[in-house]
Amino acid sequence: MVVKAPAVKLSSGYEMPIVGLGTYARNAEPGQVRQAVEWAIEAGYRHIDTAAIYHNEEQVGEGISNKIKQGVVTREELFVTTKLWNDKHAEADVLPALQESLSKLKLTYVDLYLIHWPVSVNEKSEDTEIDYIETWRGMENVVKLGLARSIGVSNFNKEQLTRILSVAQIKPAVHQFEISPTLTQHDLVNFCIQSSIAPVAYTPLGLLSDARPEFTGKDVIKTDPKLGELAQRYGKSRAQVALRYLIQRGITVIPKSFTKSRIEDNLNLFDFKLSQEDVDIVDGYNLNLRCVPALTMAKLKNFAF
């Protein structure tokens, strides 16, 4: 069964499907990402998210290319996101970085290009303290050149977003950051929505018990009996309830999976709606713990957390 996700209208005028496939994987096997992209497109996904630092843009491009050649989808039907890494923050480096990503993806443009983090480093991961305002000028340039239809940021805080909004010729259309039932981020989500910036949730299923020692025993999405009852009542999985909770808050989700059945389940979210009471139950799982604390960047000048 092919499922079509509704789309969110971006400030750039383009539409972004509210569910996408995340592709980050620390130890993906050869071909695994390509296969996930192909399964996702077959299931109805039209939003694929990658990044230069994931080192899988070639596989993502192969999966997309294969499905276009087979007539399953056209390029125009897809929404493809990639991201600028921290060592390419100089204004002059943004265009070559995107051109390299486009070459790997076998695409002539991306639908969304994001500054992955507000910090800047050299190839040795030493702080270069490049102002992300300079980086943003480079991002605006790739829109003017037609290489990115929309641009945005990832892992910024409210103050950093406000600063970009105050000088931008082209406003950020999207802010991608960690949001889940265990990291609800209401303040930042509301700020984004009020500023016409679409919030996108990575790690939308929250805590994994093995993510860090302080998470042990707190993997409520997997273990909480009340969530289990709720999922049973709706005839859905715990993960589907968690994703539906975020969508009902107006948040786009990009869950990652390399399992065909889970990829399909993560898109199958539009034949049920949580009551406000049930939304409140899921909202109550907030622990303000990050799965991605990015502690290796904590001493860099523009670190956001």
N, C-alpha and C positions, 0 to 999 in steps of 0.2 A: 504494500500500500504506500503510495507516494503522498506525503503530507506537505502542504505549503504553509510556511510560517507567514503571519502578517508582517508588514513592514513599518518601520518608524521613519517619519519624514525628517530629514536632517536640515539644519539651517542653511546648508549649501544648496538645497533644492532637490537633492537626490534621496532615494529611499534605501534603507538598510533593513534587511530581514531581522526580526527580533530574536531569532535563534541562529547561531553559527557553530561551525565545527572548530574547536581549538585544536592546535596541532603540536603544542610544546611537548617534548618528551626527552627525558634525560638519556635514556638508553634504548631508543627505538631500534628495532632490527631493520636490516636492509629491506626496502620496499614496503615497510609497515605503514608509513605515513601516506605514500601514494595509494595504497589499498584502502586506507581509511577515507581518504578524499573521494575515491571512486564510489565506495559504499555510501558515503554521505550524499553525494550528488544523486545516486540512484534512489535513495530514500526520499529525496525532495529538498535537501539542504541547498540553499543558494548563496550562503554566506560562509566563506572560508577565511580563517585567521592564521597568519604565520608571522615570522619576523626574521630579520637577517641573522640574529644571534641563535636562532633555533637550528641553523645549518640544515634546513630541510626544504628550502624554497624550490630546489630542483624537483624534489619528489612531489611537492604540492603542484608545481607546474605540469609535471607529467600526468598526474591524476586528472587535472582540469583538461589538459590537451586531449587525453584519451577519451573523455566523456563528450567533448565537443566533436571530435572526429566521428564518434559513434552516433552522433545526432541526439544524444540524451538531453543536451542543454546547449544554449548559445552563450557566447561570451557576454552579451548584453544582459542575459538573465542572472549572471553571477555578480556577487559583491565580494571582492577580494581585498583583504587587508594585509599589509606588511608594515614593518617598523624600522626606524632608523636607530642604529646602535650608538652607544655612548662615545665611541671613538671617532664619530663623524659629525660632531656638533658645530664645527666651524661652518659659517655660511657657505663657503665655497665647496665644502665637502658633501653637502646634502644632495645636490643633483647627481654627482657621480655615484654616490651610495645607492640612490634610487635606481639609476640606470643599471647598476650591477644586479640589484634585486629583480628588476624587470627582465633582464637577460636570463636569469636563473628560472624565473617563473614562466618564461616564454610568452610574456604579455607586453602590450604596447602602453598600457596604463594600469594603475591600481585604482580601486574605488575609494580606498582610504589609506592614507599614510600617516603614521603616528610617530611622535618623538617617544621612544620607548621608556626613557627615564629622564628626569630633569638634570641629572649629573653628567659631567663630561670628563673623559679620561683619554690618555694616550694608549698606544699599543701595549704598554707595560702596566696598564690599569692605574697609572698615577694621575692625580687630579690636575686637569688643565684649566679648571675654573672658567670655562667659556660660558657666557651668559646665555641662557636658553632663549632670550629675546633675539639674540643674533641668530640662533638656530631657527627660530620661527620665521625670520626673514627668508632663509633658505627654503623653508617649507612652503611659504607663500609663492616663491618663485616656481616651484614644480607644478603648482596648480595653474599658474599663468602659462606654463609651457605645455599644459594638457597631459602631464604624466601622472597626476593624481587628481581625482575628481573632488575628493574631500580630504581635509587634513585635521589632525587632532593631536592629543597628547595621551600619555599613559603614566600612571604612578606620580602625578603631581598633587600638591595640596591646594587648599582653597586660596591661600595667599598667592601662590605661584600662578594659578589660573586667573585670578583677578588681575595680576600684573600683565599677563599676556592679553587679556581682554581690553585692557586700557590702551594698548598700543597697536593691536592687530589691524591690518587692512582687511585680512580674511580671518574671521573668528574661528576658533576651534569648533568643529562640528561634533566631535566625540571626545569623551574622556574615558579611557579604559583603565579600570583599577579593580582591586580585589574586593568583591562584595559577595556575601553568602548569608545563610541563616545564622552562622556563628560569627560573622563580621558584617553587621547590618549597614553601617556607614550612612545612617539617615541624613546627617548634617551635610555631608559632601554630595550625596545623591540629590538632595533637595536644592542645593546650591546650583548644581549642574542643570537641573530641570528649569529652575528659575532663570538661568542664564542662556537658555536655548542650546545647551550642550547635552547631547544624548549620552547617558551613562551606560557603559558596557561592563559587565561583570566577568572577570576571569576568576578561576578557581571557584565557580558558583556553588559547588557542593560542599565547600567549607572544609572542616577539619577531617584529616585522615589520622587515624590513631598513631601511625608511625611517622608522621611528619616531623614532630619534634617532641622531646621528652615531656614538655609541659602539656601536651595534648593527650597523653595517655589516659584512657578512661573517659574522655570527653567527646568521643566521636558520636555525638547525639544523632546525626543524620542516619547513622547505621544502627544505633542501639536503642534510642529512646522509645519506650513502649507506646507512649501517646502518639508519636509520629507514625508508628507502625499501625496503630488502630485507624488513624486518619487516612493513611494510604489505602488500607483495606476497604474503608468506607467508600472511597472514590474509585476503587478498582484500579489503582495505580501503584507504582513503586514509590519508595521513600524519595528517591532521586527526582522522580517526576513531580512530586509534591513540592520539593525544595525549589526546583526550577520554576514551577508555576507561581510560587510565592513571589519570586523576583520579577517575573513578567508582569504580574498584577501590580507591582510597584512602578511599572514603566521602565524597567531595566532590561536591556538586551543581554542575553546570556551566550557564552561560548564554551559550553562543556566540552571536555576532551575525552575521547575514548578511541581505542583501537579494536574494540569488539563490535562486530556487526550488529548484534541484537541491541546493545546499549546505545550505539549510534542512532539506531532507529527509534528506540524508546525516548531518547533525549529530545527528539523532535516532536514526539507524539503528545503534545501538551495542550491541544486546542479543542478537545472535546469534553473538558470539565472546567469548572471555576470554583476556587476556594471561597467559602463564606468568610465574612469579615472576622468572625470568631476564630475560624481556623487559620486565617492569616495572622491573627494575634498570637496564636499558639506557636506558630513557626517563628514569628518575630521574637518570641521570648527565649529563643535559644542563643541569643547574642552573647558572646564571651569577649569580644574585642581582642581576639587573638588572630594574628596573621599567619596564614600558611606560608606566605612569601614575605618574610621580614626584611630581606635583602641586607642582612647585617654586614656583608662585605663592603657595602657602599656607605655605611653609616657615618664615616668620617669625611666623606666628600662634601664639598662646599654646598651644593644645591640639593642635598638629600632631603626628601620630603616628609619622612615619617618621624 
